[in-house]
């Protein structure tokens, strides 16, 4: 019963209830998307829309979810990060994927090669700064990598005595932020066709919708949130890359215009 609580005790079953409700809503969203896909493209189109690496990523994350559950009862050293500190395969994958858009953009700036993607330089500069800041926060600005001494004022006030900002947020508030983010991702998955338009050569995005739903579900319980971060970052990167190279496009004209700056 420990899985019911973010602190490893039975004190907070509401997280489990929230997880189940979000999983149920996500399942209904996917069933509706499945029905729409079959009605529009038939079973052949459904098979074609699923036969892509989005599905492989979703299945891999689903398998890692089972591993994550096992880790809660029998710690898997080297796969998931410790309670205090950095490291582990999942966190290293997350921070690596997080840097991809910034590295691609900065690579073009340094080499002077024209990028030619959908997103303009202003937006990509802002996005790169946000991602680099997120990377710094995830690694506590190198504290554990370089064995940095923690200033006394931080050691006394930071919840984990780490050089970062996110550990100043109280656990209850952090759980609420994760849950709200999960709900927002669920809403995005439910309305994906009003926001994104797939290219004619790649109709449908059921597997991408599945990734959004899985990301939402994983963020809604403390036990799975580290894996949820990887799911969100990976899904975000896939959407960004496909928008940038034209395999997806934004339907709202104001959003399409805004992202070209």
C-alpha positions in Angstrom: 0.0 0.0 0.0 3.0 2.3 0.1 2.4 3.3 -3.5 -0.7 5.3 -2.3 1.5 8.0 -0.8 4.2 10.4 -2.1 6.2 9.9 1.1 6.1 6.1 1.1 3.3 5.8 3.8 -0.4 5.2 3.6 -1.3 8.8 4.5 -2.4 10.1 1.1 -4.6 7.8 -1.0 -5.9 10.7 -3.0 -2.8 10.5 -5.3 -3.8 6.9 -6.2 -7.4 8.0 -6.9 -6.2 10.9 -9.1 -3.9 8.5 -11.0 -6.8 6.1 -11.6 -9.1 8.9 -12.8 -6.5 10.3 -15.1 -5.7 6.9 -16.5 -9.5 6.3 -17.1 -9.9 9.6 -18.8 -6.8 9.0 -20.9 -8.1 5.6 -22.0 -11.4 7.2 -23.1 -9.5 9.8 -25.1 -7.4 7.1 -26.9 -10.5 5.0 -27.6 -12.2 8.0 -29.2 -9.1 8.8 -31.2 -9.0 5.2 -32.3 -12.6 5.3 -33.5 -12.0 8.6 -35.4 -8.9 7.2 -37.1 -10.7 4.0 -38.2 -13.6 6.0 -39.5 -11.4 8.4 -41.5 -8.7 6.0 -42.9 -10.0 2.5 -42.3 -7.9 -0.3 -40.7 -5.2 0.0 -43.3 -4.7 3.7 -42.3 -4.8 2.8 -38.7 -2.0 0.3 -39.1 0.1 2.8 -41.1 -0.4 5.5 -38.4 0.8 3.2 -35.7 3.7 1.7 -37.7 6.2 4.4 -36.6 8.7 5.0 -33.9 6.2 7.0 -31.8 4.6 3.6 -31.0 8.0 2.1 -30.2 8.7 5.0 -27.8 5.3 4.6 -26.2 5.7 0.9 -25.7 9.2 1.4 -24.3 7.9 4.0 -21.8 5.1 1.6 -20.8 7.6 -1.2 -20.2 9.7 1.3 -18.1 6.6 2.0 -16.1 6.5 -1.6 -14.9 10.2 -1.4 -14.1 9.5 1.9 -12.2 6.8 0.1 -10.2 9.2 -2.7 -9.3 11.8 -0.1 -8.3 9.4 1.3 -5.7 9.5 -2.0 -3.9 13.0 -3.2 -4.8 15.4 -0.3 -5.7 17.1 -0.7 -9.1 20.4 1.1 -8.6 21.6 2.9 -11.7 18.3 3.0 -13.4 16.4 5.6 -11.4 17.9 8.5 -9.4 18.4 8.3 -5.6 16.1 10.3 -3.3 18.9 12.9 -2.9 21.4 13.6 -5.7 21.6 13.1 -9.4 22.1 10.2 -11.7 20.5 7.1 -13.0 19.7 6.0 -16.6 16.2 7.7 -16.7 17.4 11.1 -15.5 20.4 11.0 -17.8 18.1 10.3 -20.8 15.8 13.1 -19.7 18.5 15.8 -19.5 20.1 14.5 -22.8 16.8 14.8 -24.8 16.1 18.1 -23.1 19.2 19.6 -24.7 18.5 18.4 -28.3 16.6 21.5 -29.6 19.1 23.9 -28.0 22.1 22.0 -29.4 20.5 21.9 -32.9 19.8 25.6 -32.8 23.1 26.6 -31.3 24.9 24.4 -33.8 23.4 26.3 -36.7 24.3 29.6 -35.0 27.9 28.6 -34.5 28.5 27.2 -37.9 26.5 30.0 -39.7 24.4 27.5 -41.6 20.8 28.6 -42.3 18.3 26.5 -40.3 15.3 26.7 -42.5 12.9 25.3 -39.9 9.5 26.6 -38.9 10.5 28.2 -35.6 12.1 31.6 -35.8 15.3 32.8 -34.0 13.5 34.7 -31.2 11.4 31.8 -30.1 14.3 29.3 -30.5 16.6 31.6 -28.4 14.0 31.8 -25.7 13.4 28.0 -25.8 17.1 27.3 -25.7 17.5 29.5 -22.6 14.5 27.7 -20.9 15.9 24.2 -21.7 19.4 25.1 -20.6 18.0 26.5 -17.3 16.0 23.3 -16.9 19.1 21.2 -17.6 21.0 23.2 -14.9 18.2 22.7 -12.4 18.1 19.0 -13.1 21.8 18.5 -12.4 21.7 21.0 -9.4 24.1 23.2 -11.5 26.8 20.6 -11.3 26.8 20.2 -7.6 27.0 16.4 -7.6 29.1 16.2 -10.8 31.8 18.5 -9.5 31.4 17.9 -5.8 30.7 21.6 -5.2 30.5 22.9 -1.7 27.0 24.0 -0.7 26.8 27.5 0.8 25.5 27.3 4.4 22.4 29.4 3.6 21.3 27.0 0.9 22.1 23.9 3.0 19.8 25.3 5.8 16.9 26.3 3.6 16.9 24.0 0.6 14.7 20.9 1.2 17.5 18.6 -0.1 20.5 20.9 0.6 21.1 21.2 -3.2 22.1 24.1 -5.4 18.8 24.5 -7.2 15.5 26.4 -7.0 12.9 23.6 -7.5 13.7 22.1 -4.1 12.5 25.2 -2.4 9.0 24.3 -3.4 7.1 22.4 -0.7 6.3 18.8 -1.6 2.5 19.3 -1.5 2.8 22.2 -3.9 5.1 20.3 -6.2 2.7 17.4 -6.4 -0.1 19.9 -7.3 2.1 21.3 -10.1 2.8 17.9 -11.5 -0.9 16.9 -11.3 -2.0 20.2 -13.0 0.6 19.6 -15.7 -0.8 16.1 -16.2 -4.3 17.5 -16.6 -3.1 20.1 -19.1 -1.4 17.3 -21.2 -4.6 15.3 -21.1 -6.6 18.3 -22.3 -4.0 18.7 -25.1 -4.4 15.1 -26.1 -8.2 15.4 -26.2 -8.0 18.5 -28.5 -4.9 17.6 -30.6 -6.8 17.8 -33.9 -7.8 21.4 -33.1 -4.2 22.4 -32.6 -2.0 20.2 -34.9 -2.4 19.2 -38.6 -0.4 16.2 -39.7 1.2 16.2 -43.2 -0.7 14.4 -46.0 2.0 11.7 -46.3 1.6 10.9 -42.5 -2.1 11.1 -41.7 -3.2 10.7 -38.1 -1.2 10.9 -34.9 -2.7 8.3 -32.6 0.7 7.1 -31.3 1.6 10.7 -30.5 -1.7 11.1 -28.6 -0.8 8.0 -26.7 2.5 9.5 -25.7 0.7 12.6 -24.4 -1.8 10.5 -22.4 1.0 8.3 -21.0 3.0 11.4 -20.0 -0.1 12.8 -18.2 -0.8 9.6 -16.3 2.9 9.2 -15.2 3.0 12.8 -13.8 0.0 12.2 -11.6 1.7 10.0 -9.1 4.9 10.6 -7.2 6.1 7.1 -7.8 6.2 7.6 -11.6 7.1 11.3 -11.9 10.8 10.8 -12.8 9.7 8.6 -15.7 6.9 11.1 -16.4 9.5 13.8 -16.9 11.3 11.7 -19.5 8.0 11.0 -21.3 7.1 14.8 -21.4 10.5 15.8 -22.6 10.6 13.1 -25.3 7.0 13.9 -26.5 7.8 17.6 -26.5 10.9 17.0 -28.6 9.0 14.8 -31.1 6.3 17.5 -31.6 8.9 20.3 -31.8 11.0 18.4 -34.4 8.0 17.6 -36.6 6.6 21.1 -36.5 10.1 22.4 -37.3 10.6 20.2 -40.4 7.0 20.4 -41.6 5.6 17.0 -40.8 3.2 18.7 -38.4 1.7 22.2 -38.7 -0.1 24.4 -36.2 -3.8 25.1 -37.0 -4.4 28.3 -35.2 -3.1 31.1 -37.4 -2.0 33.3 -34.5 0.0 30.5 -33.0 1.6 29.7 -36.4 2.6 33.3 -36.8 3.8 33.7 -33.3 6.2 30.7 -33.5 7.9 32.0 -36.6 9.5 35.0 -34.9 
